[in-house]
Amino acid sequence: MAANYKTSDLALAAFLKMRGRKLLSACKLPGGRFEFNFDDDGTCATLAMEFVNGEFSAYDAQVRALKKALYGA
């Protein structure tokens, strides 16, 4: 039986989708946070580390910086 992998990080969720992980559910939690629930064949934690250590998280950081510049803190 496959386990589930949960994250509240939108960019990581998008990365996991790009890497072929199946999104089981997505919802908005109280307080405005999101929760993405993926089917995990045991690779999601490794993919999350690939995201953090790669260019994808750097790209996400730059998008966030640009949004902050446009919309303020």
mmCIF file of the N, C-alpha and C atoms, coordinates in Angstrom:
data_MODEL
# 
_entry.id   MODEL 
# 
loop_
_atom_site.group_PDB 
_atom_site.id 
_atom_site.type_symbol 
_atom_site.label_atom_id 
_atom_site.label_alt_id 
_atom_site.label_comp_id 
_atom_site.label_asym_id 
_atom_site.label_entity_id 
_atom_site.label_seq_id 
_atom_site.pdbx_PDB_ins_code 
_atom_site.Cartn_x 
_atom_site.Cartn_y 
_atom_site.Cartn_z 
_atom_site.occupancy 
_atom_site.B_iso_or_equiv 
_atom_site.pdbx_formal_charge 
_atom_site.auth_seq_id 
_atom_site.auth_comp_id 
_atom_site.auth_asym_id 
_atom_site.auth_atom_id 
_atom_site.pdbx_PDB_model_num 
ATOM 1   N N  . MET A 1 1  ? 0.844  -1.186 0.000   1.00 0.00 ? 1  MET A N  1 
ATOM 2   C CA . MET A 1 1  ? 0.000  0.000  0.000   1.00 0.00 ? 1  MET A CA 1 
ATOM 3   C C  . MET A 1 1  ? 0.885  1.243  0.000   1.00 0.00 ? 1  MET A C  1 
ATOM 4   N N  . ALA A 1 2  ? 0.603  2.153  -0.890  1.00 0.00 ? 2  ALA A N  1 
ATOM 5   C CA . ALA A 1 2  ? 1.390  3.378  -0.993  1.00 0.00 ? 2  ALA A CA 1 
ATOM 6   C C  . ALA A 1 2  ? 0.998  4.345  0.118   1.00 0.00 ? 2  ALA A C  1 
ATOM 7   N N  . ALA A 1 3  ? 1.969  5.097  0.550   1.00 0.00 ? 3  ALA A N  1 
ATOM 8   C CA . ALA A 1 3  ? 1.738  6.113  1.569   1.00 0.00 ? 3  ALA A CA 1 
ATOM 9   C C  . ALA A 1 3  ? 1.359  7.423  0.887   1.00 0.00 ? 3  ALA A C  1 
ATOM 10  N N  . ASN A 1 4  ? 0.980  8.398  1.699   1.00 0.00 ? 4  ASN A N  1 
ATOM 11  C CA . ASN A 1 4  ? 0.670  9.733  1.201   1.00 0.00 ? 4  ASN A CA 1 
ATOM 12  C C  . ASN A 1 4  ? 1.762  10.701 1.623   1.00 0.00 ? 4  ASN A C  1 
ATOM 13  N N  . TYR A 1 5  ? 1.979  11.706 0.801   1.00 0.00 ? 5  TYR A N  1 
ATOM 14  C CA . TYR A 1 5  ? 2.941  12.763 1.099   1.00 0.00 ? 5  TYR A CA 1 
ATOM 15  C C  . TYR A 1 5  ? 2.172  14.074 1.100   1.00 0.00 ? 5  TYR A C  1 
ATOM 16  N N  . LYS A 1 6  ? 2.276  14.830 2.181   1.00 0.00 ? 6  LYS A N  1 
ATOM 17  C CA . LYS A 1 6  ? 1.552  16.098 2.297   1.00 0.00 ? 6  LYS A CA 1 
ATOM 18  C C  . LYS A 1 6  ? 2.523  17.263 2.343   1.00 0.00 ? 6  LYS A C  1 
ATOM 19  N N  . THR A 1 7  ? 2.122  18.358 1.703   1.00 0.00 ? 7  THR A N  1 
ATOM 20  C CA . THR A 1 7  ? 2.891  19.589 1.760   1.00 0.00 ? 7  THR A CA 1 
ATOM 21  C C  . THR A 1 7  ? 1.935  20.771 1.679   1.00 0.00 ? 7  THR A C  1 
ATOM 22  N N  . SER A 1 8  ? 2.354  21.894 2.251   1.00 0.00 ? 8  SER A N  1 
ATOM 23  C CA . SER A 1 8  ? 1.582  23.132 2.123   1.00 0.00 ? 8  SER A CA 1 
ATOM 24  C C  . SER A 1 8  ? 2.273  24.098 1.166   1.00 0.00 ? 8  SER A C  1 
ATOM 25  N N  . ASP A 1 9  ? 3.381  23.680 0.586   1.00 0.00 ? 9  ASP A N  1 
ATOM 26  C CA . ASP A 1 9  ? 4.174  24.528 -0.305  1.00 0.00 ? 9  ASP A CA 1 
ATOM 27  C C  . ASP A 1 9  ? 3.668  24.390 -1.743  1.00 0.00 ? 9  ASP A C  1 
ATOM 28  N N  . LEU A 1 10 ? 3.112  25.461 -2.277  1.00 0.00 ? 10 LEU A N  1 
ATOM 29  C CA . LEU A 1 10 ? 2.557  25.464 -3.624  1.00 0.00 ? 10 LEU A CA 1 
ATOM 30  C C  . LEU A 1 10 ? 3.611  25.118 -4.671  1.00 0.00 ? 10 LEU A C  1 
ATOM 31  N N  . ALA A 1 11 ? 4.796  25.712 -4.558  1.00 0.00 ? 11 ALA A N  1 
ATOM 32  C CA . ALA A 1 11 ? 5.851  25.465 -5.536  1.00 0.00 ? 11 ALA A CA 1 
ATOM 33  C C  . ALA A 1 11 ? 6.311  24.008 -5.491  1.00 0.00 ? 11 ALA A C  1 
ATOM 34  N N  . LEU A 1 12 ? 6.464  23.452 -4.301  1.00 0.00 ? 12 LEU A N  1 
ATOM 35  C CA . LEU A 1 12 ? 6.844  22.043 -4.183  1.00 0.00 ? 12 LEU A CA 1 
ATOM 36  C C  . LEU A 1 12 ? 5.753  21.153 -4.761  1.00 0.00 ? 12 LEU A C  1 
ATOM 37  N N  . ALA A 1 13 ? 4.502  21.485 -4.517  1.00 0.00 ? 13 ALA A N  1 
ATOM 38  C CA . ALA A 1 13 ? 3.395  20.709 -5.073  1.00 0.00 ? 13 ALA A CA 1 
ATOM 39  C C  . ALA A 1 13 ? 3.446  20.726 -6.599  1.00 0.00 ? 13 ALA A C  1 
ATOM 40  N N  . ALA A 1 14 ? 3.703  21.879 -7.173  1.00 0.00 ? 14 ALA A N  1 
ATOM 41  C CA . ALA A 1 14 ? 3.818  21.978 -8.627  1.00 0.00 ? 14 ALA A CA 1 
ATOM 42  C C  . ALA A 1 14 ? 4.988  21.130 -9.133  1.00 0.00 ? 14 ALA A C  1 
ATOM 43  N N  . PHE A 1 15 ? 6.111  21.163 -8.428  1.00 0.00 ? 15 PHE A N  1 
ATOM 44  C CA . PHE A 1 15 ? 7.285  20.374 -8.794  1.00 0.00 ? 15 PHE A CA 1 
ATOM 45  C C  . PHE A 1 15 ? 6.964  18.876 -8.742  1.00 0.00 ? 15 PHE A C  1 
ATOM 46  N N  . LEU A 1 16 ? 6.280  18.447 -7.691  1.00 0.00 ? 16 LEU A N  1 
ATOM 47  C CA . LEU A 1 16 ? 5.918  17.034 -7.587  1.00 0.00 ? 16 LEU A CA 1 
ATOM 48  C C  . LEU A 1 16 ? 5.009  16.611 -8.738  1.00 0.00 ? 16 LEU A C  1 
ATOM 49  N N  . LYS A 1 17 ? 4.078  17.481 -9.117  1.00 0.00 ? 17 LYS A N  1 
ATOM 50  C CA . LYS A 1 17 ? 3.227  17.204 -10.279 1.00 0.00 ? 17 LYS A CA 1 
ATOM 51  C C  . LYS A 1 17 ? 4.070  17.092 -11.540 1.00 0.00 ? 17 LYS A C  1 
ATOM 52  N N  . MET A 1 18 ? 5.043  17.999 -11.713 1.00 0.00 ? 18 MET A N  1 
ATOM 53  C CA . MET A 1 18 ? 5.927  17.957 -12.875 1.00 0.00 ? 18 MET A CA 1 
ATOM 54  C C  . MET A 1 18 ? 6.714  16.648 -12.931 1.00 0.00 ? 18 MET A C  1 
ATOM 55  N N  . ARG A 1 19 ? 7.011  16.098 -11.776 1.00 0.00 ? 19 ARG A N  1 
ATOM 56  C CA . ARG A 1 19 ? 7.789  14.856 -11.696 1.00 0.00 ? 19 ARG A CA 1 
ATOM 57  C C  . ARG A 1 19 ? 6.900  13.610 -11.714 1.00 0.00 ? 19 ARG A C  1 
ATOM 58  N N  . GLY A 1 20 ? 5.603  13.814 -11.980 1.00 0.00 ? 20 GLY A N  1 
ATOM 59  C CA . GLY A 1 20 ? 4.729  12.682 -12.209 1.00 0.00 ? 20 GLY A CA 1 
ATOM 60  C C  . GLY A 1 20 ? 4.017  12.113 -10.996 1.00 0.00 ? 20 GLY A C  1 
ATOM 61  N N  . ARG A 1 21 ? 4.137  12.789 -9.857  1.00 0.00 ? 21 ARG A N  1 
ATOM 62  C CA . ARG A 1 21 ? 3.413  12.312 -8.682  1.00 0.00 ? 21 ARG A CA 1 
ATOM 63  C C  . ARG A 1 21 ? 1.928  12.622 -8.855  1.00 0.00 ? 21 ARG A C  1 
ATOM 64  N N  . LYS A 1 22 ? 1.076  11.726 -8.397  1.00 0.00 ? 22 LYS A N  1 
ATOM 65  C CA . LYS A 1 22 ? -0.376 11.890 -8.520  1.00 0.00 ? 22 LYS A CA 1 
ATOM 66  C C  . LYS A 1 22 ? -0.919 12.690 -7.339  1.00 0.00 ? 22 LYS A C  1 
ATOM 67  N N  . LEU A 1 23 ? -1.595 13.799 -7.650  1.00 0.00 ? 23 LEU A N  1 
ATOM 68  C CA . LEU A 1 23 ? -2.237 14.622 -6.633  1.00 0.00 ? 23 LEU A CA 1 
ATOM 69  C C  . LEU A 1 23 ? -3.548 13.963 -6.239  1.00 0.00 ? 23 LEU A C  1 
ATOM 70  N N  . LEU A 1 24 ? -3.673 13.613 -4.964  1.00 0.00 ? 24 LEU A N  1 
ATOM 71  C CA . LEU A 1 24 ? -4.885 12.962 -4.466  1.00 0.00 ? 24 LEU A CA 1 
ATOM 72  C C  . LEU A 1 24 ? -5.925 13.973 -4.007  1.00 0.00 ? 24 LEU A C  1 
ATOM 73  N N  . SER A 1 25 ? -5.461 15.073 -3.397  1.00 0.00 ? 25 SER A N  1 
ATOM 74  C CA . SER A 1 25 ? -6.390 16.100 -2.945  1.00 0.00 ? 25 SER A CA 1 
ATOM 75  C C  . SER A 1 25 ? -5.637 17.404 -2.704  1.00 0.00 ? 25 SER A C  1 
ATOM 76  N N  . ALA A 1 26 ? -6.384 18.475 -2.744  1.00 0.00 ? 26 ALA A N  1 
ATOM 77  C CA . ALA A 1 26 ? -5.860 19.808 -2.435  1.00 0.00 ? 26 ALA A CA 1 
ATOM 78  C C  . ALA A 1 26 ? -6.979 20.560 -1.739  1.00 0.00 ? 26 ALA A C  1 
ATOM 79  N N  . CYS A 1 27 ? -6.628 21.229 -0.639  1.00 0.00 ? 27 CYS A N  1 
ATOM 80  C CA . CYS A 1 27 ? -7.661 21.970 0.074   1.00 0.00 ? 27 CYS A CA 1 
ATOM 81  C C  . CYS A 1 27 ? -7.048 23.180 0.776   1.00 0.00 ? 27 CYS A C  1 
ATOM 82  N N  . LYS A 1 28 ? -7.931 24.104 1.111   1.00 0.00 ? 28 LYS A N  1 
ATOM 83  C CA . LYS A 1 28 ? -7.535 25.279 1.874   1.00 0.00 ? 28 LYS A CA 1 
ATOM 84  C C  . LYS A 1 28 ? -7.880 25.022 3.332   1.00 0.00 ? 28 LYS A C  1 
ATOM 85  N N  . LEU A 1 29 ? -6.900 25.180 4.198   1.00 0.00 ? 29 LEU A N  1 
ATOM 86  C CA . LEU A 1 29 ? -7.074 24.931 5.623   1.00 0.00 ? 29 LEU A CA 1 
ATOM 87  C C  . LEU A 1 29 ? -7.467 26.211 6.345   1.00 0.00 ? 29 LEU A C  1 
ATOM 88  N N  . PRO A 1 30 ? -8.009 26.096 7.540   1.00 0.00 ? 30 PRO A N  1 
ATOM 89  C CA . PRO A 1 30 ? -8.280 27.291 8.344   1.00 0.00 ? 30 PRO A CA 1 
ATOM 90  C C  . PRO A 1 30 ? -6.980 28.086 8.517   1.00 0.00 ? 30 PRO A C  1 
ATOM 91  N N  . GLY A 1 31 ? -7.083 29.385 8.433   1.00 0.00 ? 31 GLY A N  1 
ATOM 92  C CA . GLY A 1 31 ? -5.901 30.231 8.538   1.00 0.00 ? 31 GLY A CA 1 
ATOM 93  C C  . GLY A 1 31 ? -5.305 30.576 7.185   1.00 0.00 ? 31 GLY A C  1 
ATOM 94  N N  . GLY A 1 32 ? -5.898 30.035 6.109   1.00 0.00 ? 32 GLY A N  1 
ATOM 95  C CA . GLY A 1 32 ? -5.453 30.404 4.772   1.00 0.00 ? 32 GLY A CA 1 
ATOM 96  C C  . GLY A 1 32 ? -4.378 29.533 4.161   1.00 0.00 ? 32 GLY A C  1 
ATOM 97  N N  . ARG A 1 33 ? -3.850 28.570 4.893   1.00 0.00 ? 33 ARG A N  1 
ATOM 98  C CA . ARG A 1 33 ? -2.826 27.679 4.335   1.00 0.00 ? 33 ARG A CA 1 
ATOM 99  C C  . ARG A 1 33 ? -3.475 26.654 3.423   1.00 0.00 ? 33 ARG A C  1 
ATOM 100 N N  . PHE A 1 34 ? -2.657 26.078 2.550   1.00 0.00 ? 34 PHE A N  1 
ATOM 101 C CA . PHE A 1 34 ? -3.121 25.033 1.652   1.00 0.00 ? 34 PHE A CA 1 
ATOM 102 C C  . PHE A 1 34 ? -2.529 23.702 2.080   1.00 0.00 ? 34 PHE A C  1 
ATOM 103 N N  . GLU A 1 35 ? -3.165 22.623 1.674   1.00 0.00 ? 35 GLU A N  1 
ATOM 104 C CA . GLU A 1 35 ? -2.607 21.295 1.885   1.00 0.00 ? 35 GLU A CA 1 
ATOM 105 C C  . GLU A 1 35 ? -2.776 20.499 0.605   1.00 0.00 ? 35 GLU A C  1 
ATOM 106 N N  . PHE A 1 36 ? -1.666 19.968 0.116   1.00 0.00 ? 36 PHE A N  1 
ATOM 107 C CA . PHE A 1 36 ? -1.640 19.134 -1.068  1.00 0.00 ? 36 PHE A CA 1 
ATOM 108 C C  . PHE A 1 36 ? -1.257 17.730 -0.626  1.00 0.00 ? 36 PHE A C  1 
ATOM 109 N N  . ASN A 1 37 ? -2.031 16.756 -1.043  1.00 0.00 ? 37 ASN A N  1 
ATOM 110 C CA . ASN A 1 37 ? -1.839 15.372 -0.635  1.00 0.00 ? 37 ASN A CA 1 
ATOM 111 C C  . ASN A 1 37 ? -1.528 14.540 -1.889  1.00 0.00 ? 37 ASN A C  1 
ATOM 112 N N  . PHE A 1 38 ? -0.343 13.926 -1.905  1.00 0.00 ? 38 PHE A N  1 
ATOM 113 C CA . PHE A 1 38 ? 0.118  13.164 -3.058  1.00 0.00 ? 38 PHE A CA 1 
ATOM 114 C C  . PHE A 1 38 ? 0.214  11.682 -2.743  1.00 0.00 ? 38 PHE A C  1 
ATOM 115 N N  . ASP A 1 39 ? -0.004 10.866 -3.762  1.00 0.00 ? 39 ASP A N  1 
ATOM 116 C CA . ASP A 1 39 ? 0.278  9.446  -3.679  1.00 0.00 ? 39 ASP A CA 1 
ATOM 117 C C  . ASP A 1 39 ? 1.808  9.314  -3.689  1.00 0.00 ? 39 ASP A C  1 
ATOM 118 N N  . ASP A 1 40 ? 2.351  8.639  -2.697  1.00 0.00 ? 40 ASP A N  1 
ATOM 119 C CA . ASP A 1 40 ? 3.811  8.550  -2.567  1.00 0.00 ? 40 ASP A CA 1 
ATOM 120 C C  . ASP A 1 40 ? 4.268  7.113  -2.723  1.00 0.00 ? 40 ASP A C  1 
ATOM 121 N N  . ASP A 1 41 ? 5.058  6.879  -3.745  1.00 0.00 ? 41 ASP A N  1 
ATOM 122 C CA . ASP A 1 41 ? 5.631  5.552  -3.959  1.00 0.00 ? 41 ASP A CA 1 
ATOM 123 C C  . ASP A 1 41 ? 6.997  5.427  -3.282  1.00 0.00 ? 41 ASP A C  1 
ATOM 124 N N  . GLY A 1 42 ? 7.284  6.370  -2.378  1.00 0.00 ? 42 GLY A N  1 
ATOM 125 C CA . GLY A 1 42 ? 8.560  6.358  -1.678  1.00 0.00 ? 42 GLY A CA 1 
ATOM 126 C C  . GLY A 1 42 ? 9.571  7.338  -2.235  1.00 0.00 ? 42 GLY A C  1 
ATOM 127 N N  . THR A 1 43 ? 9.189  8.091  -3.269  1.00 0.00 ? 43 THR A N  1 
ATOM 128 C CA . THR A 1 43 ? 10.132 9.015  -3.902  1.00 0.00 ? 43 THR A CA 1 
ATOM 129 C C  . THR A 1 43 ? 9.889  10.484 -3.559  1.00 0.00 ? 43 THR A C  1 
ATOM 130 N N  . CYS A 1 44 ? 8.769  10.807 -2.931  1.00 0.00 ? 44 CYS A N  1 
ATOM 131 C CA . CYS A 1 44 ? 8.430  12.217 -2.705  1.00 0.00 ? 44 CYS A CA 1 
ATOM 132 C C  . CYS A 1 44 ? 9.442  12.948 -1.830  1.00 0.00 ? 44 CYS A C  1 
ATOM 133 N N  . ALA A 1 45 ? 9.946  12.325 -0.787  1.00 0.00 ? 45 ALA A N  1 
ATOM 134 C CA . ALA A 1 45 ? 10.928 12.989 0.075   1.00 0.00 ? 45 ALA A CA 1 
ATOM 135 C C  . ALA A 1 45 ? 12.206 13.284 -0.710  1.00 0.00 ? 45 ALA A C  1 
ATOM 136 N N  . THR A 1 46 ? 12.621 12.355 -1.551  1.00 0.00 ? 46 THR A N  1 
ATOM 137 C CA . THR A 1 46 ? 13.806 12.560 -2.389  1.00 0.00 ? 46 THR A CA 1 
ATOM 138 C C  . THR A 1 46 ? 13.559 13.679 -3.391  1.00 0.00 ? 46 THR A C  1 
ATOM 139 N N  . LEU A 1 47 ? 12.369 13.687 -3.991  1.00 0.00 ? 47 LEU A N  1 
ATOM 140 C CA . LEU A 1 47 ? 12.024 14.754 -4.927  1.00 0.00 ? 47 LEU A CA 1 
ATOM 141 C C  . LEU A 1 47 ? 11.963 16.107 -4.226  1.00 0.00 ? 47 LEU A C  1 
ATOM 142 N N  . ALA A 1 48 ? 11.474 16.129 -2.989  1.00 0.00 ? 48 ALA A N  1 
ATOM 143 C CA . ALA A 1 48 ? 11.431 17.383 -2.234  1.00 0.00 ? 48 ALA A CA 1 
ATOM 144 C C  . ALA A 1 48 ? 12.848 17.916 -2.014  1.00 0.00 ? 48 ALA A C  1 
ATOM 145 N N  . MET A 1 49 ? 13.796 17.029 -1.747  1.00 0.00 ? 49 MET A N  1 
ATOM 146 C CA . MET A 1 49 ? 15.185 17.456 -1.580  1.00 0.00 ? 49 MET A CA 1 
ATOM 147 C C  . MET A 1 49 ? 15.759 17.944 -2.908  1.00 0.00 ? 49 MET A C  1 
ATOM 148 N N  . GLU A 1 50 ? 15.382 17.299 -4.002  1.00 0.00 ? 50 GLU A N  1 
ATOM 149 C CA . GLU A 1 50 ? 15.810 17.753 -5.329  1.00 0.00 ? 50 GLU A CA 1 
ATOM 150 C C  . GLU A 1 50 ? 15.284 19.160 -5.588  1.00 0.00 ? 50 GLU A C  1 
ATOM 151 N N  . PHE A 1 51 ? 14.042 19.395 -5.199  1.00 0.00 ? 51 PHE A N  1 
ATOM 152 C CA . PHE A 1 51 ? 13.446 20.724 -5.353  1.00 0.00 ? 51 PHE A CA 1 
ATOM 153 C C  . PHE A 1 51 ? 14.227 21.766 -4.557  1.00 0.00 ? 51 PHE A C  1 
ATOM 154 N N  . VAL A 1 52 ? 14.473 21.489 -3.296  1.00 0.00 ? 52 VAL A N  1 
ATOM 155 C CA . VAL A 1 52 ? 15.146 22.437 -2.406  1.00 0.00 ? 52 VAL A CA 1 
ATOM 156 C C  . VAL A 1 52 ? 16.567 22.737 -2.876  1.00 0.00 ? 52 VAL A C  1 
ATOM 157 N N  . ASN A 1 53 ? 17.258 21.733 -3.348  1.00 0.00 ? 53 ASN A N  1 
ATOM 158 C CA . ASN A 1 53 ? 18.663 21.888 -3.724  1.00 0.00 ? 53 ASN A CA 1 
ATOM 159 C C  . ASN A 1 53 ? 18.880 22.293 -5.173  1.00 0.00 ? 53 ASN A C  1 
ATOM 160 N N  . GLY A 1 54 ? 17.820 22.417 -5.941  1.00 0.00 ? 54 GLY A N  1 
ATOM 161 C CA . GLY A 1 54 ? 17.959 22.707 -7.358  1.00 0.00 ? 54 GLY A CA 1 
ATOM 162 C C  . GLY A 1 54 ? 17.529 24.116 -7.733  1.00 0.00 ? 54 GLY A C  1 
ATOM 163 N N  . GLU A 1 55 ? 17.487 24.329 -9.021  1.00 0.00 ? 55 GLU A N  1 
ATOM 164 C CA . GLU A 1 55 ? 17.130 25.640 -9.568  1.00 0.00 ? 55 GLU A CA 1 
ATOM 165 C C  . GLU A 1 55 ? 15.654 25.967 -9.390  1.00 0.00 ? 55 GLU A C  1 
ATOM 166 N N  . PHE A 1 56 ? 14.829 24.961 -9.185  1.00 0.00 ? 56 PHE A N  1 
ATOM 167 C CA . PHE A 1 56 ? 13.395 25.195 -9.073  1.00 0.00 ? 56 PHE A CA 1 
ATOM 168 C C  . PHE A 1 56 ? 13.054 26.047 -7.849  1.00 0.00 ? 56 PHE A C  1 
ATOM 169 N N  . SER A 1 57 ? 13.716 25.778 -6.724  1.00 0.00 ? 57 SER A N  1 
ATOM 170 C CA . SER A 1 57 ? 13.419 26.591 -5.537  1.00 0.00 ? 57 SER A CA 1 
ATOM 171 C C  . SER A 1 57 ? 14.012 27.986 -5.688  1.00 0.00 ? 57 SER A C  1 
ATOM 172 N N  . ALA A 1 58 ? 15.129 28.097 -6.400  1.00 0.00 ? 58 ALA A N  1 
ATOM 173 C CA . ALA A 1 58 ? 15.704 29.426 -6.664  1.00 0.00 ? 58 ALA A CA 1 
ATOM 174 C C  . ALA A 1 58 ? 14.748 30.238 -7.543  1.00 0.00 ? 58 ALA A C  1 
ATOM 175 N N  . TYR A 1 59 ? 14.161 29.591 -8.528  1.00 0.00 ? 59 TYR A N  1 
ATOM 176 C CA . TYR A 1 59 ? 13.171 30.248 -9.377  1.00 0.00 ? 59 TYR A CA 1 
ATOM 177 C C  . TYR A 1 59 ? 11.980 30.714 -8.538  1.00 0.00 ? 59 TYR A C  1 
ATOM 178 N N  . ASP A 1 60 ? 11.490 29.838 -7.684  1.00 0.00 ? 60 ASP A N  1 
ATOM 179 C CA . ASP A 1 60 ? 10.363 30.180 -6.816  1.00 0.00 ? 60 ASP A CA 1 
ATOM 180 C C  . ASP A 1 60 ? 10.699 31.366 -5.914  1.00 0.00 ? 60 ASP A C  1 
ATOM 181 N N  . ALA A 1 61 ? 11.916 31.398 -5.382  1.00 0.00 ? 61 ALA A N  1 
ATOM 182 C CA . ALA A 1 61 ? 12.331 32.516 -4.525  1.00 0.00 ? 61 ALA A CA 1 
ATOM 183 C C  . ALA A 1 61 ? 12.321 33.830 -5.307  1.00 0.00 ? 61 ALA A C  1 
ATOM 184 N N  . GLN A 1 62 ? 12.724 33.782 -6.555  1.00 0.00 ? 62 GLN A N  1 
ATOM 185 C CA . GLN A 1 62 ? 12.728 34.999 -7.377  1.00 0.00 ? 62 GLN A CA 1 
ATOM 186 C C  . GLN A 1 62 ? 11.309 35.450 -7.703  1.00 0.00 ? 62 GLN A C  1 
ATOM 187 N N  . VAL A 1 63 ? 10.415 34.522 -7.953  1.00 0.00 ? 63 VAL A N  1 
ATOM 188 C CA . VAL A 1 63 ? 9.006  34.873 -8.188  1.00 0.00 ? 63 VAL A CA 1 
ATOM 189 C C  . VAL A 1 63 ? 8.431  35.541 -6.948  1.00 0.00 ? 63 VAL A C  1 
ATOM 190 N N  . ARG A 1 64 ? 8.736  34.982 -5.776  1.00 0.00 ? 64 ARG A N  1 
ATOM 191 C CA . ARG A 1 64 ? 8.245  35.564 -4.513  1.00 0.00 ? 64 ARG A CA 1 
ATOM 192 C C  . ARG A 1 64 ? 8.816  36.974 -4.304  1.00 0.00 ? 64 ARG A C  1 
ATOM 193 N N  . ALA A 1 65 ? 10.090 37.158 -4.627  1.00 0.00 ? 65 ALA A N  1 
ATOM 194 C CA . ALA A 1 65 ? 10.713 38.480 -4.481  1.00 0.00 ? 65 ALA A CA 1 
ATOM 195 C C  . ALA A 1 65 ? 10.063 39.499 -5.399  1.00 0.00 ? 65 ALA A C  1 
ATOM 196 N N  . LEU A 1 66 ? 9.760  39.101 -6.636  1.00 0.00 ? 66 LEU A N  1 
ATOM 197 C CA . LEU A 1 66 ? 9.099  40.000 -7.571  1.00 0.00 ? 66 LEU A CA 1 
ATOM 198 C C  . LEU A 1 66 ? 7.685  40.341 -7.106  1.00 0.00 ? 66 LEU A C  1 
ATOM 199 N N  . LYS A 1 67 ? 6.962  39.357 -6.591  1.00 0.00 ? 67 LYS A N  1 
ATOM 200 C CA . LYS A 1 67 ? 5.626  39.633 -6.057  1.00 0.00 ? 67 LYS A CA 1 
ATOM 201 C C  . LYS A 1 67 ? 5.705  40.602 -4.889  1.00 0.00 ? 67 LYS A C  1 
ATOM 202 N N  . LYS A 1 68 ? 6.686  40.408 -4.044  1.00 0.00 ? 68 LYS A N  1 
ATOM 203 C CA . LYS A 1 68 ? 6.858  41.290 -2.903  1.00 0.00 ? 68 LYS A CA 1 
ATOM 204 C C  . LYS A 1 68 ? 7.150  42.710 -3.370  1.00 0.00 ? 68 LYS A C  1 
ATOM 205 N N  . ALA A 1 69 ? 7.964  42.856 -4.404  1.00 0.00 ? 69 ALA A N  1 
ATOM 206 C CA . ALA A 1 69 ? 8.284  44.173 -4.951  1.00 0.00 ? 69 ALA A CA 1 
ATOM 207 C C  . ALA A 1 69 ? 7.043  44.830 -5.536  1.00 0.00 ? 69 ALA A C  1 
ATOM 208 N N  . LEU A 1 70 ? 6.173  44.038 -6.140  1.00 0.00 ? 70 LEU A N  1 
ATOM 209 C CA . LEU A 1 70 ? 4.966  44.589 -6.752  1.00 0.00 ? 70 LEU A CA 1 
ATOM 210 C C  . LEU A 1 70 ? 3.868  44.889 -5.744  1.00 0.00 ? 70 LEU A C  1 
ATOM 211 N N  . TYR A 1 71 ? 3.688  43.987 -4.784  1.00 0.00 ? 71 TYR A N  1 
ATOM 212 C CA . TYR A 1 71 ? 2.563  44.089 -3.864  1.00 0.00 ? 71 TYR A CA 1 
ATOM 213 C C  . TYR A 1 71 ? 2.939  44.558 -2.466  1.00 0.00 ? 71 TYR A C  1 
ATOM 214 N N  . GLY A 1 72 ? 4.214  44.714 -2.191  1.00 0.00 ? 72 GLY A N  1 
ATOM 215 C CA . GLY A 1 72 ? 4.640  45.127 -0.868  1.00 0.00 ? 72 GLY A CA 1 
ATOM 216 C C  . GLY A 1 72 ? 4.713  43.962 0.088   1.00 0.00 ? 72 GLY A C  1 
ATOM 217 N N  . ALA A 1 73 ? 5.260  44.223 1.244   1.00 0.00 ? 73 ALA A N  1 
ATOM 218 C CA . ALA A 1 73 ? 5.445  43.148 2.237   1.00 0.00 ? 73 ALA A CA 1 
ATOM 219 C C  . ALA A 1 73 ? 4.166  42.842 2.825   1.00 0.00 ? 73 ALA A C  1 
# 
